[in-house]
Every structure is written in C-alpha cells, then in structure tokens.
Amino acid sequence: MSTPVHDDPLAKERAHLAASRSALRAMREDVESLDITDVTANWVNAAVLESQIEERIKALADLSETPLFFGRLDYLHSPGAEQAEGAEGERFYVGRRHVHDADGDPMVIDWRAPVSQPFYQASKKNPLDIALRRRFGYTGGDLTAYEDEHLSDPDEAATTSKLLQQEIERPRVGPMRDIVATIQPEQDEIVRAGLSGSVCVQGGPGTGKTAVGLHRVAYLLYAHRERLARTGTLVIGPNRSFLHYIEQVLPALGELTVRQATVDDLVAHVEVRGTDEATAAVIKGDARMARVLRRALYAHVVMPTEGVVVVRGSRRWRVAAYELEEIVRELLARDIRYGAAREALPQRIAHAVLVQMERAGEAPDDRVQNAVARNAAVKAVVKTVWPQVDPAKLVLRLLTDADFLAEHAEGLLDEEEQKAVLWVKPARSVKSARWSPADAVLIDEATDLIERTHSLGHVVLDEAQDLSPMQYRAVGRRCSTGSVTVLGDLAQGTTPWATRSWEEALAHLGKEGAVIEELTAGFRVPTDVIAYASRLLPHIAPGLTPVASIRENPGFFEVRETADGTADVVAACRELLEREGSVGLIAADARVPEVAAALGAAGIGFIGPGEETTRATRLTLVPASLAKGLEYDYVVLDEPRAVVDGEPDERTGLRRLYVCLTRAVSGLIVTHGSGLPPQLA
C-alpha cells in the first residue's frame, strides 16, 4: 500500500520541486511574451531592451541536471516581522535563483538573500532562529533524499551531514561546478563581505578559494546590481584553460555579464611573439621599472626658451618664456596624467592670453579661449615643450637604446640589470618587435602614465601568487576606484617572480588596507594525498599552515615504482578509468609527447586541458605547467623528479610538484622510474 503524498515528506518535497519548476517555466514564458513595440522610443532603446530581455531569458533557464533548490529553512519566527504569540515561523526553500508563483509569492529564495544566510551560518550553538535546516540529495535533477537538523532542539546532538559529504565528494565530469549547496561558514563570511572592502584569501589546495571568489562575484552582483552594472566586474585567471574550466560557474548561478580574462588579455596592446630569460623577466616585472618608465616619459617635457606670439586680427599677444615655464612647472607639480597635462597646456597658454586681452579692455569668452588654444603658434609650442609620446615606442627605446636606459635607470637598476633587459637584436619598429609578455606589461604601465586606465567596480584575481609586481600594478589600475578579491596560495607560486607575501602584493595592487583571510580546511583533496603533498611545505613555504582535510573518505593513494616506463603509466590510467569520474594524467612538459604517444598506441582517447570531458572521453593529459587551478576525480602523476627538473630552480620545481600532487579529488597514483625527490621521503 503506497503512502499518501501528504504523509510522505519526500513526496511532498518532490511535489514542491515540480511546482517550482513549473513556476520558473511560467516566469520565463512571461519574459518571452513581452511586447516592446510601444515602449521604445527608437531603435537604440529597442536593441538595448531586447538584449536585456535575452539575458533575462537565459538567466531563467531551468538546467535539468542542476537542482532548483538544495535546502530548506524553517524559522521559529517570521524574519523581520511582528509575530503573533503561538504562530509558526515561515518556511523558505533555498536555491540558485529566486522563483515565485503567479501571485508573486516566493517558492524558492535566492541563496544570496539575507533570509538564506542561516542555511550557511546557523549551528547548534547559534541556531539564528532556525528550527529546522533540511538538506536535499539529488541524482541528476531528481530529488532522491533529504536530511534534517533540528538546530533549536537542545536534545538533538550535532552531527556531520552525510549529504554534504556526498556532495563534496561527488565525482565530476566536465567543467568546474558551483559549490552553492556546500558553502561553509568561514567561506560564507568571505562571500558576503561588503563591496567597499578588498579581501585577500590565502588558501591551500582544495580549500575552495576559487569557488569562494566566484560566488563572491555572484553575491556582489545580487547585493549591488545597479552599481556593478555601471562599473563592471571582471574575473582574472592564470590562463585560458583555467578560464574555460570555471566559465560555467557564474552562468549556473544566473550571472551572465561577468567578463573573464587573463592578465595577458588586459595588457594586449601589442602582439606577443617573444619570450624572456628568467633573469630579464624578473627585472622587467620589478616595480622599479615603473619609476624608470615615468622618468623616461617625462624626460620628453622640455622647458621653453622662447615666448609665444599669438596674432588675432591686428593685435599681437605675447606670452613670455618665463610665463610658459611657470605653466609647465605647475602642470608637472599637479602629477596628472602626461596626456591630460598635454591637453591642458594649450588651454593654460590661451588663458594667459585672455588675461592680457581683458587688461586691454576686451571681453573675450570661452570661444575666444578655444580659438587661441588652437592657434598654430600655440600648437607649435605644445609640440615642442610637451610632445606626444607613443607608449610602445617609449618601451622599445628603453629596451634597445643603452644610453637612454642608463640615463633613466640610474640609481634604480645596476649595470648588470640594465644589460639583462636590453635586447640583443634591436627591432626596427613596434610592429616588427618580438615583444614578450613582460614587455606588454611595461607598455600597459606606460599607457596608463599617459592616459588613465578605466577602473571597474570589482575584480577577482585568482592564482595571484604567480604575478610580478608590475602585473599587480596592471590589475590594480583596473580596480583603482573599486575593490578586489585576491585569491592564491603562496606555496603554489611557480614563477621566478612569485609573490613573497600578501602584504607586498596588496601594496603593488594599491590595496594596502585589504583584509587577509586564510582558509585551512580542505574540502577537495583527500587526507592521505594532502598529507603526502604537505611534506614539501617546509621546503617551499615554511610559514604556511598545512591544509587539514575534512574529508571522511581518506581517498585512494599509491606511489608506484615503475619498471616499464610509460607502459605502467598507461596501465594506471586504465585502472582509474574503470572508476566513475574524471581522470587527469599530469606529466612534466618535456614528457608530454612521449606519454601522448603511449596513450595513442594503447588506444586510449584523451583531451587536453581546457577541453571538456565527456562520458566517453574522461582522460585529460595535462602538462605540469598548466595543472594549476584544475581538478580531477583521479590523477596519475608521472615522474615527480622530471616535474621538479623542468623548472629553472629547485624551489620553483618543488612548488610545481606541490601543485601537481594536489589536483586529485578522490585518488592519486604517483608513478616514477627514476626515484622521487628527497623532499618527499
């Protein structure tokens, strides 16, 4: 005999899910049926409104594999309202987006709403007026289980949520997914931090720092929608593979307007076709280069030695050389952008002429001042005294003209450093130059010295530990009037210029007052794996707290000495592909061709990082240099010593190895034929 729906809690919740999906569908149909014919004044307004409607339709999409709600809160009292004695509190279903019925009553509350916050923050010690918190378990898009916590019941002991653990450990195929159902209290506090303040999050592997940063963007867009719609938001990642991996997180939360880019994208003023030796790249990335560029730019300003004569009709007006010099010195003292000062100079000269006109009894107006500013004689003075400067040409001259560099680097760079950054083969022009990534950052700095860079409302900077001081400055320019969320792990810094401290990094960003938070609870990496990887910490970042995994499942972990080289690596991949979930094979960059050939010979299909896994192809071959930020259910790590040896120095190599060891969510097999680095002993 079947249980009636009204007596079966799971059936009631499934009914609410079905009704919520129906309501979401009706919301979408309402938007699709909007007729804007009579509400737009012109085609521009119509195009803007149509675009907004299209975005709204996309945001209301019902993703079949994504649960519409994942939790329920039963309040003891109605939040923010007077409660009659004996009346029950309200019930809210917490989900990824707001859903209401035909009468406007909420069926699902957005996880970002204040009323939803107790879902993440309430506890037995501090129930926050919550009588019951219910978590839901799903298989695909079907609700299959629930789990209750009676937070206000003193007799019920606090327990670890099994559904929460299952959701954290659930196998993954495809790009990164949101963690909205599993956000922890310490993560939630960072997510909901105010827009006006900047935050820096130090987090070891598996602490969820990337997810925290993305969910913070989603929260800020919810809480400050209009302001951020005007000023813009940006997520900066280390490379294209990483951005592709995270690109579905925000759309799944209903946010479609956030731009994603790498630092190289931001500074793409020239085509990058060259590379630098590590020594040159470190010097070019040093903050001292900003002072060298400023000196070189303002060296173009010369003090006038002659006055200027402006002829208007039968009258001649003369501005003496000493007056011109006073104007130039005043503009220099104001410390405004080079280009802005250059634009102001003719107006200041024209004003000096107008003062003379007024003394002579004339009554000139703004039109006369503008005409004087455009006078050929005034233009000639400006061209001589404050010439136009092309930022790329300025950098090119610094990198190819030893005398010019020496003049402006004096006291900042020593002779060896100057020699290191000078090009061996000078380029003939900006277009023919083989610019390096570090050169592009210098051009961006020069561009900002001439004309102010547009500032956004909020920027998320992920894997920040790998940025040079000059790259930090480039990012800081993009949020000079806004705020920033910095995410990273000092132990995973794998560039020769890797960040030494977050305080130093924040200073280069121009955000010295940012709050530094540390996440130490590991949700992704299994206990045995993170414990093994943490053997490297004393050698790569001795001051950091090791990540403590909260996973109840210790995970699968083996270190195998191989006799047959790549054959054993292929065998390990076959073994892990028999399990459910994604598999990553990580190898030193130099070994990738050999490993790829072995996989091909064995008939095992694979993809590269940034490509999306499918049910049929679950193996990704990952060069060690691209492993950062990625994660897989199971990982085979080939030849750790080769990973270390592939870097210019041992510390960088060990940091790269630390990154590679911590990409696994459920299991790791380390294979080696040439012995392990002694630091792993």
C-alpha positions in Angstrom: 0.0 0.0 0.0 1.5 3.3 -1.1 1.9 6.2 1.4 -0.3 9.2 0.6 1.6 12.2 -0.6 0.6 14.4 2.3 2.2 11.8 4.7 5.4 11.2 2.7 7.9 14.1 3.3 10.0 13.1 0.3 6.9 13.1 -2.0 5.9 16.5 -0.7 9.3 17.9 -1.4 9.2 16.4 -4.9 5.9 18.0 -5.5 7.3 21.4 -4.4 10.2 20.8 -6.8 7.8 20.1 -9.7 5.7 23.1 -8.8 8.8 25.3 -8.6 10.0 24.2 -12.0 6.6 24.9 -13.4 6.7 28.4 -11.8 10.1 29.1 -13.3 8.9 28.0 -16.7 6.0 30.4 -16.4 8.4 33.2 -15.4 10.5 32.5 -18.5 7.4 32.4 -20.7 6.2 35.8 -19.3 9.5 37.4 -20.3 9.5 35.7 -23.7 6.0 37.1 -24.4 6.9 40.7 -23.7 6.0 43.1 -26.5 8.3 46.1 -26.5 6.9 47.6 -29.7 5.1 50.5 -27.9 7.7 51.2 -25.1 10.8 52.0 -27.1 11.4 55.5 -28.5 14.0 54.5 -31.1 15.9 51.5 -32.5 18.8 52.1 -30.0 16.4 51.7 -27.0 14.8 48.7 -28.7 18.2 47.0 -29.2 19.2 47.6 -25.5 15.9 46.3 -24.2 16.0 43.3 -26.5 19.5 42.5 -25.2 18.3 42.8 -21.6 15.3 40.5 -22.3 17.6 37.9 -23.9 19.8 37.9 -20.8 16.8 37.6 -18.5 15.6 34.6 -20.5 19.0 33.0 -20.3 19.1 33.6 -16.5 15.8 31.9 -16.1 16.9 28.7 -17.8 16.0 25.5 -16.0 19.0 23.3 -16.1 17.8 19.8 -15.9 20.9 18.4 -14.2 21.1 21.3 -11.7 18.8 21.2 -8.6 16.5 24.1 -8.4 16.8 24.2 -4.6 19.1 22.4 -2.3 17.9 23.3 1.2 15.0 24.4 3.3 14.9 26.6 6.4 12.0 26.5 8.9 12.2 29.6 11.0 10.9 29.7 14.6 9.6 33.2 13.9 8.9 35.1 10.7 12.1 37.1 9.8 11.8 40.9 10.2 8.1 40.8 11.1 6.0 41.0 14.2 5.0 37.5 15.3 1.7 36.7 16.9 2.0 34.5 20.0 1.8 30.8 19.1 2.2 31.5 15.4 4.7 29.4 13.4 7.6 30.9 11.6 8.0 30.9 7.8 9.5 28.2 5.6 11.9 29.0 2.8 13.4 26.8 0.1 17.0 27.9 -0.7 18.2 27.6 -4.3 20.3 29.1 -7.0 17.8 31.7 -8.1 14.6 33.3 -6.9 11.4 31.6 -8.2 7.8 33.0 -7.5 4.4 31.7 -8.3 1.6 33.5 -10.3 0.7 35.6 -7.2 4.3 36.7 -6.6 4.8 34.5 -3.5 8.3 33.0 -3.3 8.7 29.3 -4.0 12.5 29.3 -4.0 14.6 32.0 -2.3 17.9 33.1 -3.8 20.9 31.7 -1.8 22.3 35.3 -1.7 19.2 36.8 0.1 19.7 37.7 3.7 16.9 35.3 4.7 19.0 32.4 3.3 22.2 33.2 5.2 21.3 31.0 8.2 21.5 28.0 5.8 25.2 28.5 5.8 25.8 30.1 9.2 23.4 28.5 11.7 24.6 25.9 14.1 23.6 24.2 17.3 25.5 26.8 19.3 23.9 29.7 17.4 20.7 28.5 15.6 19.8 32.0 14.3 16.1 31.4 15.0 16.1 28.3 12.8 14.0 25.4 14.0 14.9 23.0 11.1 17.5 23.0 8.4 16.9 20.4 5.7 19.4 19.4 3.0 18.4 17.7 -0.2 20.2 15.0 -2.1 19.8 14.7 -5.9 20.6 12.2 -8.6 20.8 14.3 -11.8 17.9 16.6 -11.4 15.8 14.3 -9.4 15.3 14.8 -5.7 16.2 11.5 -4.0 16.9 12.2 -0.3 16.8 14.7 2.5 18.5 15.2 5.8 17.2 17.2 8.8 19.0 19.2 11.5 16.8 20.4 14.4 19.0 23.3 15.4 16.8 24.6 18.2 16.3 21.2 19.8 18.8 21.0 22.7 18.3 17.3 23.0 19.5 16.5 19.4 23.2 16.1 19.1 25.1 17.9 16.4 26.1 15.5 13.5 28.2 15.7 10.3 26.0 16.0 7.3 26.2 12.8 5.1 24.6 14.6 2.2 27.1 17.5 2.5 30.0 15.0 2.4 28.5 13.2 -0.6 28.0 16.4 -2.5 31.7 17.5 -1.8 33.0 14.0 -2.9 30.6 13.6 -5.8 32.5 12.6 -9.0 32.8 15.3 -11.6 32.9 15.2 -15.3 33.3 18.4 -17.3 34.0 22.0 -16.1 34.0 23.3 -12.5 30.6 23.4 -10.9 29.3 25.8 -8.2 29.5 25.0 -4.5 26.4 26.9 -3.6 25.0 23.9 -1.7 28.1 23.2 0.3 29.5 26.7 1.3 30.9 26.5 4.7 30.5 29.3 7.4 34.1 30.6 7.0 33.7 30.7 3.3 30.3 32.4 3.5 31.7 35.2 5.6 34.2 36.0 2.7 31.5 35.6 0.1 29.2 38.1 1.8 31.9 40.7 2.7 30.9 44.2 1.6 31.7 45.7 -1.8 33.7 48.6 -0.5 36.4 46.5 1.1 39.0 44.4 -0.6 39.8 40.9 0.5 42.8 38.6 0.1 42.2 34.9 0.6 45.2 32.6 1.2 44.1 29.1 0.7 45.9 25.8 0.2 44.8 23.2 -2.3 41.2 22.1 -2.0 40.1 24.9 0.4 37.7 26.2 -2.2 39.2 29.7 -2.7 38.4 29.8 -6.4 34.8 28.9 -5.7 34.6 31.4 -2.9 35.9 34.2 -5.3 33.3 33.3 -8.0 30.4 33.1 -5.5 31.5 36.4 -4.1 31.1 37.9 -7.5 27.6 36.4 -7.7 26.7 37.7 -4.3 28.0 41.3 -5.0 26.0 41.3 -8.3 22.9 40.4 -6.3 23.5 42.9 -3.5 24.8 45.8 -5.7 23.2 45.1 -9.1 22.8 48.6 -10.4 26.2 49.9 -9.2 28.1 47.0 -10.7 26.0 47.2 -13.9 27.5 50.7 -14.4 31.1 50.0 -13.2 31.6 46.4 -14.4 33.1 43.2 -12.9 36.0 41.1 -14.0 37.4 37.7 -13.2 41.1 37.3 -13.9 42.6 33.8 -14.2 46.1 32.5 -15.0 45.5 31.0 -18.4 42.8 30.1 -21.0 42.5 26.5 -19.8 41.6 27.7 -16.3 39.1 30.2 -17.5 37.4 27.6 -19.7 37.3 25.3 -16.6 35.5 27.9 -14.5 33.4 29.6 -17.1 30.1 27.7 -16.3 30.0 28.5 -12.6 28.6 32.0 -12.8 26.0 31.3 -15.6 24.8 28.4 -13.4 24.1 30.9 -10.7 22.2 33.2 -13.2 25.0 35.7 -13.7 25.9 36.1 -17.4 27.6 39.5 -17.6 30.9 39.0 -15.9 33.9 39.3 -18.1 36.7 36.7 -17.8 40.3 37.4 -18.9 44.0 36.7 -18.2 46.5 39.4 -17.3 47.9 39.0 -20.8 44.5 39.8 -22.2 44.4 43.0 -20.2 47.7 44.3 -21.5 47.4 43.2 -25.1 48.5 46.5 -26.7 50.9 44.7 -28.9 51.3 41.2 -30.4 53.4 39.0 -28.1 55.7 36.7 -30.1 58.8 36.5 -27.9 59.9 35.3 -24.5 62.4 36.4 -21.9 65.1 34.7 -20.0 64.1 34.3 -16.3 66.6 37.0 -15.2 65.2 39.6 -17.7 61.6 38.7 -16.9 62.2 39.2 -13.1 63.8 42.6 -13.7 61.1 43.7 -16.2 58.5 42.6 -13.6 60.1 44.6 -10.8 58.2 47.6 -9.5 61.3 49.7 -10.1 60.5 49.6 -13.8 57.5 51.8 -13.1 59.9 54.6 -12.0 62.2 54.0 -14.9 59.2 54.4 -17.3 58.0 57.6 -15.5 61.4 59.2 -15.8 61.7 58.2 -19.4 58.3 59.6 -20.3 58.6 63.0 -18.5 62.1 63.5 -19.9 60.2 64.4 -23.1 59.0 67.6 -21.4 61.4 70.5 -22.1 61.3 74.0 -20.6 60.5 76.7 -23.2 63.4 79.0 -24.1 61.3 81.4 -26.1 57.9 83.1 -25.7 54.9 82.6 -28.0 53.2 85.4 -30.0 49.5 84.9 -30.8 48.2 87.1 -33.7 44.4 87.9 -33.7 43.3 90.4 -36.2 45.5 93.5 -35.9 46.6 92.7 -32.3 49.6 90.6 -31.2 49.7 89.0 -27.8 52.9 87.7 -26.3 53.4 85.2 -23.5 56.9 85.4 -22.3 59.2 82.3 -21.9 59.2 82.6 -18.1 55.4 82.6 -18.0 55.3 79.5 -20.2 57.9 77.8 -17.9 55.6 78.6 -14.9 52.7 77.0 -16.6 54.7 73.9 -17.5 56.1 73.5 -13.9 52.7 73.9 -12.4 51.3 71.1 -14.6 54.2 68.9 -13.7 53.6 69.6 -10.0 50.0 68.6 -10.3 51.1 65.0 -11.1 48.2 64.4 -13.5 48.5 62.0 -16.5 51.0 63.0 -19.1 48.3 63.2 -21.8 45.9 65.1 -19.6 48.6 67.7 -18.9 49.4 68.0 -22.6 45.8 68.6 -23.4 45.6 71.3 -20.6 48.7 73.1 -21.7 47.2 75.0 -24.7 44.2 76.0 -22.7 46.5 77.4 -19.9 48.5 79.3 -22.6 45.3 80.6 -24.0 44.1 81.7 -20.6 47.3 83.8 -20.2 46.5 85.5 -23.5 42.9 86.1 -22.4 44.1 87.8 -19.2 46.1 90.2 -21.3 43.0 90.8 -23.5 40.9 91.7 -20.5 43.5 94.1 -19.2 43.4 95.8 -22.6 39.7 96.3 -22.2 38.4 93.4 -24.4 35.7 91.0 -23.2 36.7 87.6 -24.6 34.6 84.5 -23.9 35.2 80.7 -23.9 35.0 80.6 -27.7 37.9 83.0 -28.0 40.0 81.0 -25.5 39.3 77.8 -27.5 40.3 79.6 -30.7 43.6 80.8 -29.1 44.3 77.3 -27.9 44.0 76.1 -31.5 46.3 78.8 -32.8 49.2 77.5 -34.9 51.8 79.3 -32.7 50.4 77.7 -29.5 50.2 74.3 -31.1 53.9 74.6 -32.1 54.9 75.4 -28.6 53.0 72.5 -27.2 54.5 70.2 -29.8 58.0 71.3 -28.7 57.5 71.6 -25.0 55.2 68.7 -24.3 55.4 66.3 -27.3 53.1 63.3 -27.9 54.6 60.0 -26.8 53.6 56.6 -28.0 53.8 54.1 -25.1 55.1 51.2 -27.2 57.8 53.4 -28.8 58.8 54.6 -25.4 59.3 51.0 -24.1 61.0 50.0 -27.4 63.6 52.8 -27.0 64.2 51.8 -23.4 64.9 48.2 -24.3 67.1 49.0 -27.4 68.9 52.2 -26.5 71.5 51.5 -23.9 72.3 55.2 -23.3 68.6 56.1 -22.9 68.0 53.3 -20.5 71.1 54.1 -18.5 70.0 57.8 -18.2 66.6 56.9 -16.7 67.5 53.8 -14.8 70.4 55.5 -12.9 70.1 54.7 -9.2 67.3 52.2 -9.9 68.9 49.4 -12.0 72.6 48.5 -11.8 74.6 47.9 -15.0 74.1 44.1 -15.0 70.3 44.6 -14.6 70.3 47.1 -17.5 72.3 44.7 -19.6 69.9 41.9 -18.8 66.8 43.7 -20.1 68.4 45.2 -23.2 67.5 43.4 -26.4 70.4 41.7 -28.2 68.9 42.4 -31.6 67.1 45.8 -31.6 63.8 45.9 -33.6 63.3 48.4 -36.3 59.7 49.2 -35.3 56.9 48.5 -32.9 55.2 46.1 -35.3 58.4 44.1 -36.1 59.4 43.8 -32.4 59.2 40.4 -30.8 57.5 41.6 -27.6 57.5 39.3 -24.6 54.6 39.1 -22.0 56.7 41.2 -19.6 57.2 43.8 -22.3 53.4 44.1 -22.8 53.0 44.8 -19.1 55.6 47.6 -19.4 53.7 49.1 -22.3 50.5 48.9 -20.3 52.2 50.9 -17.5 53.4 53.5 -20.0 49.9 53.7 -21.5 48.5 54.4 -18.0 51.1 57.1 -17.4 49.8 58.9 -20.5 46.1 58.2 -20.2 44.2 56.8 -17.1 43.1 53.2 -17.3 39.3 52.6 -16.9 38.5 51.3 -13.4 35.9 48.6 -12.7 33.7 48.1 -9.7 35.1 44.8 -8.6 37.8 42.5 -9.8 38.5 38.9 -8.8 42.2 37.9 -9.2 42.8 34.2 -9.0 46.1 32.3 -8.7 47.6 35.7 -7.8 50.7 34.3 -6.2 52.3 34.0 -9.7 52.1 37.6 -10.6 55.0 40.0 -10.8 54.8 43.4 -9.1 54.3 45.1 -12.5 51.5 42.7 -13.2 49.9 43.5 -9.9 50.1 47.2 -10.8 48.3 46.4 -14.1 45.5 44.7 -12.3 45.4 47.4 -9.6 44.8 50.0 -12.4 41.6 48.1 -13.3 40.2 48.5 -9.8 41.7 51.7 -8.6 38.3 53.1 -7.7 36.7 49.7 -7.0 37.5 46.7 -4.8 39.3 43.4 -5.4 39.2 39.8 -4.2 42.7 38.3 -4.4 42.9 34.5 -4.3 46.0 32.4 -4.1 48.4 30.1 -2.3 52.0 31.3 -1.6 53.1 27.6 -1.7 51.9 27.3 -5.3 53.9 30.2 -6.7 55.8 28.7 -9.7 57.2 31.8 -11.4 60.7 33.2 -10.7 59.0 36.4 -9.6 56.4 34.6 -7.4 54.8 36.6 -4.5 56.8 36.5 -1.3 54.0 37.9 1.0 50.4 39.1 0.5 51.2 42.4 2.2 53.7 43.1 -0.5 51.3 42.0 -3.3 48.5 44.2 -1.9 50.8 47.2 -1.8 51.6 46.8 -5.5 47.8 46.5 -6.2 47.2 49.7 -4.3 45.0 47.9 -1.8 47.2 48.0 1.4 44.1 48.1 3.6 42.7 44.8 2.3 41.7 42.1 4.9 43.8 38.9 4.6 41.8 35.7 5.3 43.3 32.2 5.5 41.3 29.1 4.5 42.9 25.9 6.0 40.0 23.4 5.9 40.4 21.1 2.8 37.2 20.0 1.1 38.6 18.7 -2.1 41.9 16.9 -1.6 41.7 13.5 0.4 43.5 13.3 3.7 46.3 10.9 2.5 47.0 12.9 -0.6 47.3 16.3 1.1 49.4 14.8 3.9 51.8 13.4 1.3 52.0 16.7 -0.6 52.4 18.7 2.6 55.8 17.1 3.1 57.0 19.7 0.6 55.7 22.7 2.6 58.8 23.2 4.8 60.9 23.5 1.7 58.6 25.8 -0.4 56.6 27.9 2.1 57.7 27.2 5.7 55.4 29.8 7.3 52.1 28.4 5.9 49.7 26.3 7.8 49.2 22.9 6.2 45.7 22.2 4.9 43.7 19.9 7.1 41.3 17.7 5.1 37.8 17.4 6.5 37.0 14.5 4.1 35.7 11.4 5.9 36.8 9.4 2.9 40.7 9.1 3.1 40.8 8.6 -0.7 42.8 6.3 -2.9 46.6 6.9 -2.8 49.6 4.9 -4.1 53.2 5.6 -5.0 54.4 3.1 -7.6 57.9 2.5 -8.8 57.7 1.6 -12.5 59.9 -0.8 -14.4 58.2 -0.4 -17.9 58.1 3.4 -18.0 55.1 4.7 -19.9 53.6 1.3 -20.1 53.0 1.4 -16.3 51.6 4.9 -16.6 49.1 3.8 -19.3 48.2 0.8 -17.0 47.5 3.2 -14.1 45.2 5.3 -16.4 43.3 2.2 -17.5 42.8 1.2 -13.8 41.4 4.6 -12.8 39.2 4.9 -15.9 37.3 1.8 -14.6 36.1 4.1 -11.7 33.5 6.7 -12.0 34.6 10.3 -12.7 37.3 12.3 -14.5 40.9 11.3 -14.7 43.9 13.6 -15.2 47.3 12.4 -16.3 49.9 15.0 -15.3 53.4 14.9 -16.7 56.4 17.2 -17.0 56.0 19.3 -20.1 59.0 17.7 -21.7 57.5 14.2 -21.2 54.0 15.0 -22.6 54.8 14.0 -26.3 56.1 10.6 -25.1 53.2 10.0 -22.8 50.7 11.1 -25.5 52.3 8.6 -28.0 52.0 5.8 -25.4 48.3 6.6 -24.8 47.6 6.7 -28.6 49.4 3.4 -29.1 47.3 1.8 -26.4 44.1 3.1 -28.0 43.2 5.3 -25.0 41.5 8.5 -26.1 42.3 11.7 -24.2 41.8 15.5 -24.4 43.9 18.5 -23.4 43.4 20.9 -20.5 40.6 23.4 -21.3 38.7 20.8 -23.4 35.5 19.5 -21.9 35.4 15.9 -20.8 32.5 13.6 -21.8 31.2 10.3 -20.6 33.2 8.7 -23.5 36.4 10.6 -23.0 37.2 11.1 -19.4 41.0 11.3 -19.5 42.8 14.6 -19.8 46.6 14.8 -20.5 47.9 17.8 -18.6 51.4 19.4 -18.9 52.6 20.2 -15.4 52.8 23.9 -16.3 49.0 24.0 -16.9 47.8 22.0 -13.9 47.3 24.9 -11.6 43.6 25.5 -10.7 42.4 22.3 -12.4 41.0 19.3 -10.6 40.1 15.7 -11.4 38.5 12.9 -9.5 41.6 10.8 -10.1 45.1 11.7 -11.1 48.1 9.8 -12.3 51.3 11.9 -11.7 54.1 10.8 -14.0 57.8 11.2 -12.8 57.7 13.8 -10.0 61.5 14.3 -10.4 61.0 15.3 -14.0 58.4 17.9 -12.9 61.0 19.4 -10.5 63.8 19.3 -13.0 61.7 21.0 -15.6 61.8 24.3 -13.7 64.8 26.8 -13.6 65.4 26.3 -9.9 64.7 23.6 -7.2 62.2 25.7 -5.1 60.1 26.6 -8.1 60.2 22.9 -9.2 59.1 21.7 -5.8 56.3 24.2 -5.9 55.2 23.0 -9.3 55.3 19.4 -7.9 53.1 20.5 -4.9 50.5 21.9 -7.4 50.5 18.6 -9.4 50.2 16.4 -6.3 47.1 18.3 -5.2 44.8 18.1 -8.2 43.0 14.9 -7.2 39.6 14.9 -5.6 39.3 11.1 -4.8 42.5 9.4 -5.6 46.2 9.7 -6.8 48.7 7.3 -8.2 52.3 8.6 -8.4 54.5 6.7 -10.8 58.2 7.0 -11.0 61.1 5.1 -12.5 64.0 7.5 -11.7 63.4 7.9 -8.0 61.5 10.5 -6.0 62.7 13.9 -4.9 64.3 13.6 -1.5 61.9 16.1 0.0 59.1 13.6 -0.4 60.9 11.0 1.7 
